[in-house]
Amino acid sequence: MSELLLIYTAFSLAAATSLPSDPNGFMPFQNNYWLWKVIGFGGLLTFQARWVVQWLYSERHRESKVPVAFWWLSLAGALLELSYFLRQQDSVGVCGYVVSALPYTRNLMLVYRKRREDAAAAARGFELNPAIPANGKH
């Protein structure tokens, strides 16, 4: 998981530098209007789908819960939106999605660290927290 944070940090530092003033842009397939609309709307759809996933998950468990899929959808949607705003050379959108991906990445790191710790405790014979199943599925 630390590799993901390293990649994200490098990407964020690259995005935080000033965007080029070339009016023709700098992204691959810059002139493919429909491709970038699909990427932008795909990111928006992915980013908003996380709320539906969280809602259905909470309904299934009859209490408010946040599934791991919520954080993955958040991160994927933020990266797609970041790509779109980089293509548009929109510094407001770039700043918003660069910053927002940090807590999503950190929450994923925490989730997977907890799973590793639970698995190690189970292997040593310690009883896990009964609120969290040993298989990691909530």
N, C-alpha and C positions, 0 to 999 in steps of 0.2 A: 504494500500500500504506500510505502514511502516513495517508491518509484513514481507513482501517480502524482504525489505532491511535488516531487522534483520536476517532473514534466510540466506540471501546471505553473510552478514558479518561473521556470524558464520562459514559458509562453506568456505569462503575465508581464515579465520584465520586458520582453520584446514588444508587447502590445502597449506598454506604458510609455515607450519612447514616442517622440512626436511622429505623427503620421506623415507620410511623404506628401509634398505639395503637387505631385504629378497629377494633373486632372484626369489622366487615363487610368489611374488606380494602380494597384500593385498586387492584387489577389489573382490567383489562377482563374482562368475563364472569366476575367473581369467583365467582358462585354456580353456574356451570356445572361441576359436579363432574366429569363425564365428559370434558369438554374438557381440563381441567387434568390429569386422569389420563393422557390420551393424550399431552399435551405432556410430562409427567414421564417416562412410559415411553418415548416417542419419543426424548427426550434421552438416556435411559439406553441404549437400543438403539444410537443413533448413536455415543455415546461408547464403548461396548464394541465396536462393529463395527471400530473402528480397529485393534484387536489382530488381528482376522481378516485385515484388509487387509494389515497389516504381515507377518504370518506367511506368507500366500500369496505376497506380493511377494518375500520372502526365499527362499522355496522355489523360486520361478521363477528367481531369480538365483544360487541355490546358495551364498548367503552372507547374513549379517544386514545388511539395508538398511531404511531408513525412507523410504517414498514420500511425495510431497507430499500425497496423499490422506489419509495418517495425520494430518497437521497440520490439514487442513480438517475432517475428521471430529471431531477433538479440539475444535476451536474451535466448530463447530456444536453438538456435544453439550453442551459447557460452557455455551453461551448458552441452549440449551433448558432445561438443568437449572437454570441461574441464574433463568430466568423462573419455573420451577415453584417454586423455593424462595422467591422474592420473593412469589409468590402465597400460599404457606404461611406467610409471615412467619417463616421459620426462619433466624435469623442465622448459625448454624453452616454451613448449606448455602450461604447467600449468600456468606459469607467464603471458603469453600472454592473455589467456582467463579469468584468475581471474581479471586482470586489466580491460579488455574490457567490462565486464559485469556491471561495475559501471556506466558508462554513460547511458547504456540502461535502467538500473533500475531507474536512476534519471530522465531520460526523461519520462518514464512511470508515475512516481510520479507527474511530472509537468503537464502532459496531464490530468490526472485524477483530480488533484487539480483544474485546470482551468475549467473542466466540472462541478465540485461541486460548484465552485464560480459562474459560469454562471447560473446553476440551481437555486441557492439561490437568485441571482439577479432577475431572471425571476419570482420567487415566490413572491418577494417583489414588482414586477411591474416595475422594471427598464428595459430599452431597452438594449438588448445585442448588441455586436459588429456585424454589418450586414455581416461582412466577415466570421463569424463563426455561422452556424445555431444553433438554440436552442436545436435541438435533438442531438448535438454532432457529427453528421456525417459530414464529410467534402466532 
